[in-house]
């Protein structure tokens, strides 16, 4: 009744109005009533025209959508709780595995047979890979839930890219891939999230080394282009087919043959894209199948230094009180 009376009042004021209600003798059905005001010069008082429709089907569809929305929100909340719990439950034993295997790798309590030493190296490598996967899944979950908050700091982008290069250099040398960096001689000052920028560089370099065969090269370039920080990682690897390029950047999307897909999870580029977009930037991929790939990330985070004008001073007009 309140909805119906409100619709009548709105229609009397000259606005289109509608109300949905259940008939008293058929509470399982819904009636859709549309009201319009009709001004008749013969009658002083305004009149209303009403059109009634059977709205049961539409109401049922709206109810299904609302139920689906509530269920989706409940599943999302459950997923968040599950990931939070798994973060603790998985990281705690993994840290123990990595710590004890590292002690054994360093032979702190004495020598061990070569065969066991190889097993320990495999355990440590597998544990590190699993920990990285857990961190990636948690980052993707936070970004999808819009809960990842950027912590902006001012720093030299060259330092983070150099740190990422150091992390993948051993893998590149073991695989026989030549890793080179083209960094400017002057500092590249940016205001961004340090962890996100380092993750961008590390993910791009890891992917490039992973999919570049022995004897290939991986080159990373860093430069400031106006207000943009530009990071480019180019390789001479297997390349990506045009139809796959459009899919990459979404979580768990992978390209290439089955052997190539087994080498990753499809989260690396999706995190790069997400971190770039969180900074207001973008990621682009340029690739030729069988020749190589170049991934470019542009972030509007570079600190532009204003050059001093000729003459050594700059006159800045100040507003005068009263607007004069």
N, C-alpha and C positions, 0 to 999 in steps of 0.2 A: 504493500500500500504506500509506504513513504516514497519508493522509487517512482510509482505511477503518479502520485500527486506532484512530485518534483518535475516530472516530464510535462504534465499539464501546465504547470506554472511557467515553465520555460517556453512552451509552445504559445501560450497567451502573450508572452513578451515579444513574439515575432521570430523566435529561433526554431530551427528544426530540433525535434526532440523524439526520443524513443525510449522504451522500457521493455524489459523482459520479465515475465512473471509466470507463476504456476497457477492454473485454474484450481479453484477450491475443490472441485469434484474430480480432478485428474492431476494429482500432485506429481505424477511421473512425467508429465509433459510440460512444455514451455510454449508460451505465446509471445510473439514479438509484435509490439504495438508501436506504430509510427504516427506521430501527431504533427499537424501543420495548422497554422492559423489562417483563417479565410476572412478577409475584410470585405464585407458586403455593404455598399452604400445604402441599401434599403433598410437594413437593420443597424441600429446604433451600436448594439453590443457585438463584439467580435465572436465568430464561431470557429469551432475546431473541426478539422477533418481527420479521422483516424482510420488507419489501415492495419488490420490484424493478420498476422501470418503465423503459421505453425513453425516455431523456432526450435523444436525438439532436437532435430538433427544437428543444427548449428551449435546448440547448447552442449550436446554430447561431445562434439568435436572439440569445443573449447575446454570442456572438462577433461578430456583425454590429454590435451596439450598441457593443461595445468598439472595434471597428475604426472605426466612425463617429466615436466620441469622439476617438480619436487623430488622425483626419484633420481634425476640426474644430479641435482644438488646434493642429495644424500650420498650418492656414489662418489661424487667429487670429494665430499668431506671425509668419507671412509678411505678414499685413496690417499688423501693428505695425511690422515692419521696412520695409515699403514706404512707410508713412506717414511714418516717421522720415526716410527718404531723400528722399521728395518734399518734406518740410518744408524741407530744406536746398536741394534742387535748384530748387524753385520760388520760395522766398523770396529767394534771392540775385539772380536776374535781375529779379524783381519790384521789389526795392528799387532796383535801377539804373533801371528804367523810371520808377518814381515820382520818384526823385531828379532825373533828367535832364529829365523832363517838367515838374517843378516849377520848375527853373531856366529853362526856356523860357517857362513861364507868367509868371514874374516879369520877363522881358525883361532878364535880367542881361547878355546879350551883344548887346543892341541890339533894335530893333523887328522885328516880322515882320508879314506880311500878315494881315488879319483872318481869312481863310479858314483859314490854318494855325493861327492862335491858337485857333480853335474846335476843330480837330482835336486840338491839344495838350490842351485841356480834356477832351475825350472820352477821350483816352489815359489821362490822370491819373485820371479818374473810374472808368474800367473797371479799371485796375490796382488802385485802392483797393478796389473791390468784390471783385475776385478774391483779394486778400490777406485780406480779411475772411472770405471763404468758406473759404480754406485754414485759417485760425485756428479757425473754427467746426468744420470736419471733424476737426481734430486734437483739439479739446476733447471732442467727442462720442466719439471713439475712446478717449481717456484715461478718460472716465467709464464707458464700456461695459466697459473692461478693468479697472475699479476701481483705476486708477493715478493718478487726480486727487487730490492731497493738498491739503486746505484749509490756508491760512496765516492763522491768526487774528490780527487786530490790533484795537486799540481806536481808534475814530474817530467823527467826527460824520457820520451818514448823509446829512445835508443837503448836505454838500460833494460827495459822489460823485453824488448825484442832480442837483445843479446843474451839475456837469461834463457829465453825460450830456445834460442839456437844452441846454447850449451847443453840443454836437456836432450835434444835430439841428435847432437853431433855423434855420440857414441854409436847410436843405432845406424846412422848414415854411414859411418866408417866401417862398421861390421858388414853392412850390405854392399859396400863399394859404391856408394852414391856420393858425388861431389857436392858439398854444401857451401854456398858462397853468400855473402851479405854485402849489400850496397847501402851503407849508412852515411848520412851527411856528416861533415866534420864539425858543424855547429850543433848545439843542443836543439832538440825538437821539443819545446815545452808544450805540454797539453794539460787540460783539466778534464780528467775522466776517472773512471773506476779502474784502479790498477789491476785488480784481479781479473776483471773482464777483458781488458786489453791484452794482458799476458795470455789469457786463455784463447783469445782470438789468434794470436801469433802462434801459440803452441799447437792448437788444433790444425791450423793451416799447414804448418811445417810437418807435423806428424803424418797428415794425409799425403802430402807431397812425397815424403820419403817412402812411405808405405807402398805407394803405387808407382814408384820409379824403379826400373830395373837396374841391375848392376852396370856401372859405367855411365849412368845418367847424371844429370845435374839438377839441383834445386837452388833457386836464387830468390832471396828475400830482399825487397827494396822498401825503404822507409823514407818518406819526405813529407814536408808541410807544403800544401798547395793553398795559399791564402788561409782561410780559417779551417781548412780540412787537414786532418791527419790521414795520409794514404799509406796503406800497407798492402804490398803486392807480393804474392808468393807464386812463382812460376816454376814449372818442372818440365822435364822431357820424358814424362811417363807414358802410361797407356792411353791417356786421354779419355774423354767422355762423349758418348753419342749425343747428338742434338736433342733427341726425344727424352734422354735421361737428364739433361741439364735443367730442363723445366721442372723436374720433380725434386731435384736436390735442394736442400735447405729446409725441408720439412722433416720432423722427427721420424727416425727409423727408415727413411727412404735411402736406398742404396742403388748404385749403378754398376754396370759391368757383369762379367760372368760370375758363376757360383763361387769359383775360387777366390775372386776378388771380394765378394760380399762376405765371405767367411772371415776376412781380415779386419772387419770393423762392425759397428753396431748401427751406423746411420745417424748418430747423435752429434758427431763433430761439427759438420757444416750447419746443422740446425741451430746449434749453440752460437756459432759464429754469426749467423744471420740475426738471431734473437738479440745477442749482445750489441750488434751494430744498430739495430732498430731501436733498442732501448736508449742509445745515445743520440738518436735522431739521424743516424747514418744509414748506409745500405751496403749490401754485398752483391757483387756481380761475378759471373763465371764466364770465361772465354776459353773454349777448349776445342781441339781437333783430335778426333779419334786416331790413335796410333802415333800422334806427334807430341802431345803434351797439353797441359792445362795451366791457366793463369787465373788466380782468384784475387780480386781487388776489394778491399774494404776501405770505405771513405767515411770518416767520422768528423763532424763539425766541432772539434774539441781543441784545435790548435790555438795557442795564445799568440795573437798577432801583435807584434811590437811596432808601435808607431815611430816612424823615423823622424828625427829632429829636423825641422825646416832649416833651409839655408839662412845663415846669419846667426844661428845659435839660439834663437828664442822664438817662441810662438805666442802671438797675442790672441787671447781668448776673450771675446766680448761677454761681459756679465750683464744680466738683466738689472734694470734700474727700478727702484721701488715706484709703484704707481704706473708701471708699464711704459714709462717715458725713457 
